[in-house]
Amino acid sequence: MKRLWILCFALVTLFGFSDRVWALRLEGEAISAKIVAVEEQNGKMVEVTYNVTVVDSAGYIQGQVAGAAGGSSDYRFGDIKTIVNDEANHVYLVTFHDGKVLKLASARLVTNYSSTLFNCKVSDGTTETEVRLDSGTFKSVEFVLPESSTEKH
């Protein structure tokens, strides 16, 4: 019986710890977004819209400017208005709040250094849920800054 209690304690500790490791932690200001993705549902590819209520403004898209020499750079979500995945041309079109537009080749979206998924909270209008989305399915992301941040841009 003692072994069973030790096993139960170990499992609770392990799963409790892993939940805290994966919990959404913010390094910057919380911002919201609208994400349009293409996902498989019932054997068909369909367009899905996510209302993101919380994502870290310190998250970033990392990529190399298309056609430019050199390495990749990071561009923070807090500075970005939209990201559009232009699959036909194999680039991400990144529009900043100041109107500047970049074309990034082989880019990836990063919300947490320990995860390859897009960590955020989404709402269906009644319930807010923490999720991890595959950013490889994203067609577009439109970031919405809080009112206090829009004065800066």
Summary of the structure (lengths in Angstrom):
residues: 153
radius of gyration: 18.4
end to end distance: 62.6
largest distance: 66.0
contacts: 401
relative contact order: 0.21
helix: 20%
strand: 50%
